[in-house]
């Protein structure tokens, strides 16, 4: 039983590394496409850098069907 768990764990690790490499390749290809199209590349220090609003303070348009208001 431990051998099966070990094999599954090894396959999961290999799969996660392969997914990481695939994501890196896709991001490099997208950067090349953006460069060829002349789209300015914007880099952020942190992926939530523009998230200054309190998550629960405004209604979401996807849930309530309306525009987000900043009342």
Residue, then its C-alpha position, 0 to 999 in steps of 0.5 A: x500500500x505504501x508503494x502505491x501511495x508513493x507512486x501517486x505522490x511522485x506522479x503528483x509532484x511530476x504533474x505539478x512541475x510539468x504544470x509550472x513549466x507549461x504555465x511559464x512557457x505560455x506566459x513567455x509566448x503571451x509576452x512575445x505576442x504582446x510585443x509583436x502587437x505593440x501592447x505595453x507590458x504592465x508589471x505589478x509588484x504584487x498581484x493584489x496591488x490594485x485591490x484597495x477596496x474592502x471585499x465585502x463593502x460593495x456589491x458584486x455585479x456578477x451576483x446582483x446584476x448591477x454596477x458596482x457603486x462607490x456610495 
